[in-house]
């Protein structure tokens, strides 16, 4: 556990470096970025595409927290990007399902378990993005929570023990870099992203080794009790422990493929994993000075909680992602080309076109 604490420290240093680098790039970078995501739909696709490329919503949402904390992105513009990251992270478990592609029965069950996550997050965005654009309920709720949890005052360096400890390596690196202009800003930005990526990867790997046996036991208990609320809780706790919803859902895929779990019993575990993964952005917000960093992290949490409350309790809504996933899996068994087409269209072609063509 000492290693995990040290890795969390490295992660927070990465967030602080990212924030410093973004601030150092100046108003030209800020204006260009804001112009590229001025449309909420293009912001959605940008978040999706970035998450697909880095293969981790934890990395992308942490980067978004840094952008918002540095004042480069406003909270309303960042909200669709957070939603896009939620969709993009599901590609990992979709890839995991391809391991059984030569065994039709196992592949059909595993692919349904994987794409069920895709369809749930897509449905969540289809429902909540229009509501957010019309009412701003996620941003305003997160803003109110931020007022309660930390207030609106921007934290100066040294204002909190965490910020003070995290800022020291950044100050040391800053003193060693002779150029204080754009080159230094790019260096800070690159180092920050690298530390975030490496630290999260190491945390995920370490925690997976520590709790691998417990994960299997937890999932087996879920099967025996019929999932539901217990499945949601297990998915949430496991994901918080391993710091990755992709690991939780990717473990589910082979279990469903082998017939140990049914798709229906895996469904609530997946939803719990969606909520659990938001803890990474909340941790990242500890390293930024602006309260808006916490606000956008809370938006991520509230988005997944609202999706759970709106889409899971009603039986007819609850069935939609499962039914769509099973239908797609049946078609994919008949024609393997549908699998490649699905991945390329949903996770690459559509978001690339959306970012490129939308104003």
C-alpha positions as CSV (number, residue, x, y, z in Angstrom):
1,X,0.0,0.0,0.0
2,X,3.0,2.3,0.5
3,X,3.7,2.0,-3.2
4,X,0.1,3.0,-4.0
5,X,0.4,6.1,-1.8
6,X,3.6,7.1,-3.5
7,X,2.0,6.6,-7.0
8,X,-0.9,8.7,-6.0
9,X,1.6,11.4,-5.0
10,X,3.2,11.1,-8.5
11,X,-0.2,11.3,-10.0
12,X,-1.0,14.6,-8.2
13,X,2.4,16.0,-9.2
14,X,1.5,15.2,-12.8
15,X,-1.8,17.1,-12.4
16,X,0.1,20.1,-11.0
17,X,2.6,20.0,-13.8
18,X,-0.2,19.8,-16.4
19,X,-1.9,22.8,-14.8
20,X,1.3,24.8,-14.8
21,X,2.1,23.9,-18.4
22,X,-1.4,24.8,-19.6
23,X,-1.2,28.2,-17.9
24,X,2.2,28.8,-19.4
25,X,1.0,28.3,-23.0
26,X,-0.8,31.6,-22.9
27,X,-4.1,33.0,-24.3
28,X,-3.4,31.8,-27.9
29,X,-3.6,28.2,-26.8
30,X,-6.6,28.9,-24.7
31,X,-8.5,30.6,-27.5
32,X,-7.6,27.9,-30.0
33,X,-8.8,25.1,-27.6
34,X,-12.0,26.9,-26.8
35,X,-12.7,27.5,-30.4
36,X,-12.3,23.8,-31.2
37,X,-14.8,22.7,-28.5
38,X,-17.2,25.6,-28.7
39,X,-19.9,23.2,-29.9
40,X,-21.1,20.9,-27.2
41,X,-21.3,18.0,-29.6
42,X,-17.7,18.5,-30.8
43,X,-16.7,18.6,-27.2
44,X,-18.4,15.3,-26.7
45,X,-16.6,13.7,-29.6
46,X,-13.2,15.3,-28.5
47,X,-13.6,13.7,-25.1
48,X,-14.5,10.3,-26.7
49,X,-11.7,10.4,-29.1
50,X,-9.0,11.4,-26.6
51,X,-10.1,8.6,-24.2
52,X,-10.0,6.0,-27.0
53,X,-6.5,7.1,-27.9
54,X,-5.1,7.0,-24.3
55,X,-7.3,3.9,-23.5
56,X,-8.3,5.3,-20.1
57,X,-11.1,7.6,-19.0
58,X,-9.1,8.2,-15.8
59,X,-6.3,9.8,-17.8
60,X,-8.6,11.9,-19.9
61,X,-10.9,13.1,-17.1
62,X,-7.8,14.0,-15.0
63,X,-6.5,16.0,-18.0
64,X,-9.8,17.8,-18.2
65,X,-9.7,18.6,-14.5
66,X,-6.3,20.1,-15.1
67,X,-7.6,22.2,-18.1
68,X,-10.5,23.5,-16.1
69,X,-8.4,24.1,-13.1
70,X,-6.0,26.2,-15.2
71,X,-8.8,28.3,-16.6
72,X,-8.3,27.0,-20.1
73,X,-11.7,25.3,-20.3
74,X,-14.9,26.5,-18.7
75,X,-17.1,24.1,-16.8
76,X,-20.0,24.2,-19.3
77,X,-17.6,23.4,-22.2
78,X,-15.9,20.6,-20.3
79,X,-19.2,18.8,-19.3
80,X,-19.8,17.3,-22.8
81,X,-16.1,16.2,-22.9
82,X,-16.6,14.4,-19.6
83,X,-19.6,12.6,-21.1
84,X,-17.5,11.7,-24.2
85,X,-14.8,10.2,-22.0
86,X,-17.5,8.0,-20.4
87,X,-18.3,6.5,-23.8
88,X,-14.7,6.3,-24.9
89,X,-13.6,4.2,-22.0
90,X,-15.9,1.3,-23.0
91,X,-13.7,0.4,-26.0
92,X,-11.3,-1.4,-23.7
93,X,-13.7,-4.1,-22.7
94,X,-15.0,-4.4,-26.2
95,X,-11.4,-5.3,-27.2
96,X,-11.3,-7.8,-24.4
97,X,-14.3,-9.6,-25.9
98,X,-12.3,-10.3,-29.1
99,X,-10.2,-13.0,-27.3
100,X,-13.1,-15.5,-27.7
101,X,-13.9,-14.6,-31.3
102,X,-13.1,-18.1,-32.6
103,X,-15.5,-19.7,-30.1
104,X,-19.0,-18.6,-31.2
105,X,-21.0,-19.3,-28.0
106,X,-18.4,-17.7,-25.7
107,X,-17.8,-14.8,-28.1
108,X,-21.5,-14.1,-28.3
109,X,-21.9,-13.9,-24.5
110,X,-18.7,-12.0,-24.0
111,X,-19.3,-9.4,-26.8
112,X,-22.8,-8.8,-25.3
113,X,-21.3,-8.2,-21.9
114,X,-18.8,-5.7,-23.4
115,X,-21.1,-3.7,-25.6
116,X,-23.8,-3.5,-22.9
117,X,-21.5,-1.0,-21.3
118,X,-21.2,0.9,-24.6
119,X,-25.0,1.1,-25.0
120,X,-25.6,2.1,-21.4
121,X,-23.2,5.1,-21.6
122,X,-24.5,6.0,-25.1
123,X,-28.1,6.0,-23.7
124,X,-27.0,8.0,-20.7
125,X,-25.5,10.7,-23.0
126,X,-28.6,10.8,-25.2
127,X,-30.8,11.4,-22.1
128,X,-28.6,13.6,-20.0
129,X,-26.8,15.8,-22.6
130,X,-30.0,17.5,-23.9
131,X,-31.2,17.9,-20.3
132,X,-27.8,19.5,-19.3
133,X,-27.8,21.8,-22.3
134,X,-31.4,23.0,-21.5
135,X,-31.1,23.3,-17.7
136,X,-27.4,23.1,-16.7
137,X,-28.5,20.8,-13.8
138,X,-25.2,18.9,-13.6
139,X,-23.0,22.0,-13.7
140,X,-25.1,23.9,-11.2
141,X,-25.5,21.0,-8.8
142,X,-21.7,20.4,-8.9
143,X,-21.1,24.1,-8.4
144,X,-23.4,24.1,-5.3
145,X,-21.5,21.1,-3.9
146,X,-18.2,22.8,-4.5
147,X,-19.4,25.8,-2.5
148,X,-20.2,23.4,0.4
149,X,-17.0,21.3,0.2
150,X,-14.3,24.0,-0.4
151,X,-15.8,27.4,-1.3
152,X,-15.1,29.5,-4.3
153,X,-11.7,31.0,-3.2
154,X,-8.8,30.0,-5.4
155,X,-6.2,28.2,-3.4
156,X,-2.7,29.7,-3.4
157,X,0.4,27.6,-3.2
158,X,0.8,26.5,0.4
159,X,-2.8,27.1,1.3
160,X,-3.3,23.4,2.0
161,X,-0.9,20.6,3.0
162,X,-1.6,18.5,-0.1
163,X,-1.1,21.5,-2.5
164,X,2.1,22.5,-0.7
165,X,3.6,19.0,-0.9
166,X,2.6,18.5,-4.5
167,X,3.9,21.9,-5.6
168,X,7.5,21.4,-4.4
169,X,8.6,19.1,-7.2
170,X,7.0,21.5,-9.7
171,X,8.9,24.4,-8.2
172,X,12.1,22.4,-8.3
173,X,11.6,21.5,-12.0
174,X,10.7,25.2,-12.7
175,X,14.0,26.3,-11.2
176,X,16.0,23.9,-13.3
177,X,14.3,25.0,-16.6
178,X,16.0,28.1,-17.9
179,X,13.4,29.0,-20.5
180,X,10.2,30.4,-18.9
181,X,8.3,30.7,-22.2
182,X,6.4,28.4,-24.5
183,X,9.1,25.7,-24.6
184,X,9.0,25.4,-20.8
185,X,5.2,25.3,-20.9
186,X,5.3,22.4,-23.4
187,X,7.8,20.6,-21.2
188,X,5.6,20.9,-18.2
189,X,2.6,19.8,-20.2
190,X,4.4,16.7,-21.6
191,X,5.9,15.7,-18.2
192,X,2.5,16.2,-16.5
193,X,0.7,14.0,-19.0
194,X,3.5,11.4,-18.9
195,X,3.3,11.2,-15.0
196,X,-0.5,11.0,-15.0
197,X,-0.4,8.1,-17.6
198,X,2.4,6.2,-15.9
199,X,1.2,6.7,-12.3
200,X,-2.4,5.6,-13.1
201,X,-1.1,2.6,-15.1
202,X,1.1,1.6,-12.2
203,X,-1.7,2.1,-9.6
204,X,-4.1,0.0,-11.7
205,X,-1.5,-2.8,-12.1
206,X,-0.5,-2.8,-8.4
207,X,-4.1,-2.7,-7.1
208,X,-5.2,-5.4,-9.5
209,X,-2.5,-7.7,-8.1
210,X,-3.5,-6.9,-4.5
211,X,-7.2,-7.5,-4.9
212,X,-7.4,-10.0,-7.8
213,X,-8.6,-12.8,-5.5
214,X,-11.1,-10.6,-3.8
215,X,-12.5,-9.5,-7.1
216,X,-13.3,-13.0,-8.2
217,X,-14.8,-13.8,-4.8
218,X,-17.0,-10.6,-4.9
219,X,-18.2,-11.5,-8.4
220,X,-19.1,-15.0,-7.3
221,X,-21.1,-13.6,-4.4
222,X,-22.9,-11.4,-6.9
223,X,-23.9,-14.4,-8.9
224,X,-25.3,-16.3,-5.9
225,X,-27.4,-13.3,-4.8
226,X,-28.7,-12.3,-8.2
227,X,-26.8,-9.0,-8.5
228,X,-29.0,-5.9,-8.4
229,X,-28.0,-3.3,-5.8
230,X,-25.3,-5.7,-4.5
231,X,-23.8,-5.8,-8.0
232,X,-23.8,-2.0,-8.3
233,X,-22.0,-1.8,-4.9
234,X,-19.5,-4.4,-5.8
235,X,-18.7,-2.8,-9.1
236,X,-18.3,0.6,-7.4
237,X,-16.0,-0.7,-4.7
238,X,-13.8,-2.9,-7.0
239,X,-13.4,0.0,-9.4
240,X,-12.4,2.4,-6.6
241,X,-9.9,-0.2,-5.4
242,X,-8.2,-0.8,-8.8
243,X,-8.7,2.8,-10.0
244,X,-10.0,1.6,-13.4
245,X,-13.5,0.8,-14.7
246,X,-11.9,-0.8,-17.7
247,X,-10.3,-3.4,-15.5
248,X,-13.6,-4.2,-13.7
249,X,-15.6,-4.5,-16.9
250,X,-12.8,-6.4,-18.7
251,X,-12.8,-8.9,-15.9
252,X,-16.5,-9.3,-16.3
253,X,-16.3,-10.1,-20.1
254,X,-14.4,-13.5,-19.7
255,X,-16.7,-14.4,-16.7
256,X,-19.8,-13.9,-18.8
257,X,-18.2,-15.6,-21.8
258,X,-17.4,-18.7,-19.7
259,X,-21.0,-18.8,-18.4
260,X,-20.0,-18.0,-14.8
261,X,-22.0,-14.7,-14.9
262,X,-25.1,-13.9,-17.0
263,X,-25.2,-10.7,-19.0
264,X,-28.1,-9.5,-16.8
265,X,-26.1,-10.1,-13.6
266,X,-23.0,-8.4,-15.0
267,X,-25.1,-5.3,-15.9
268,X,-25.4,-3.7,-12.4
269,X,-21.7,-4.4,-11.8
270,X,-20.9,-2.4,-14.9
271,X,-23.1,0.5,-13.8
272,X,-21.4,0.5,-10.4
273,X,-18.0,0.6,-12.1
274,X,-19.2,3.7,-14.0
275,X,-19.7,5.5,-10.7
276,X,-16.5,4.1,-9.1
277,X,-14.2,5.4,-11.8
278,X,-15.1,9.0,-11.0
279,X,-13.0,8.9,-7.9
280,X,-9.9,9.5,-10.0
281,X,-11.0,12.9,-11.1
282,X,-12.0,13.8,-7.6
283,X,-8.4,12.9,-6.4
284,X,-7.0,14.9,-9.3
285,X,-9.0,18.0,-8.2
286,X,-6.9,18.1,-5.0
287,X,-3.9,19.2,-7.0
288,X,-5.5,22.2,-8.8
289,X,-5.9,25.7,-7.3
290,X,-9.2,26.7,-8.9
291,X,-12.4,25.4,-7.3
292,X,-13.7,24.7,-10.9
293,X,-11.4,21.7,-11.0
294,X,-13.4,20.1,-8.2
295,X,-16.6,21.3,-9.9
296,X,-15.9,19.4,-13.1
297,X,-14.8,16.3,-11.2
298,X,-18.1,16.4,-9.3
299,X,-19.9,16.7,-12.7
300,X,-18.3,13.4,-13.7
301,X,-19.7,11.8,-10.5
302,X,-23.1,13.3,-10.8
303,X,-23.4,12.4,-14.4
304,X,-22.9,8.7,-13.6
305,X,-25.2,8.9,-10.5
306,X,-27.9,10.6,-12.5
307,X,-27.6,7.9,-15.2
308,X,-27.9,5.2,-12.6
309,X,-31.0,6.8,-11.0
310,X,-32.7,7.6,-14.3
311,X,-32.0,4.5,-16.4
312,X,-31.7,1.5,-14.0
313,X,-34.8,1.5,-11.7
314,X,-37.4,1.4,-14.6
315,X,-37.5,-2.1,-16.0
316,X,-38.2,-1.1,-19.6
317,X,-35.3,1.4,-19.7
318,X,-33.0,-1.0,-17.8
319,X,-33.5,-3.7,-20.5
320,X,-32.6,-1.5,-23.5
321,X,-28.7,-1.7,-23.3
322,X,-28.8,-5.4,-22.6
323,X,-31.2,-6.1,-25.5
324,X,-29.2,-3.9,-27.9
325,X,-26.0,-5.6,-26.8
326,X,-27.4,-9.1,-27.3
327,X,-28.8,-8.2,-30.7
328,X,-25.5,-6.8,-31.8
329,X,-23.7,-9.9,-30.4
330,X,-26.0,-12.3,-32.3
331,X,-25.3,-10.4,-35.6
332,X,-21.5,-10.3,-34.8
333,X,-21.4,-14.1,-34.5
334,X,-23.0,-14.4,-37.9
335,X,-20.7,-11.9,-39.5
336,X,-17.3,-11.1,-37.9
337,X,-17.0,-8.0,-40.1
338,X,-19.7,-6.3,-38.0
339,X,-17.3,-6.3,-35.0
340,X,-14.6,-4.4,-36.8
341,X,-17.2,-2.0,-38.4
342,X,-18.8,-1.3,-35.0
343,X,-15.5,-0.5,-33.3
344,X,-14.2,1.7,-36.2
345,X,-17.4,3.6,-36.7
346,X,-18.4,4.2,-33.1
347,X,-15.0,4.8,-31.6
348,X,-13.0,6.3,-34.4
349,X,-14.9,7.4,-37.6
350,X,-17.8,9.2,-35.9
351,X,-15.7,11.1,-33.3
352,X,-13.0,12.1,-35.8
353,X,-15.7,13.4,-38.2
354,X,-17.5,15.2,-35.4
355,X,-14.3,17.0,-34.2
356,X,-13.3,17.8,-37.8
357,X,-16.6,19.0,-39.2
358,X,-18.5,20.6,-36.4
359,X,-17.8,24.3,-35.8
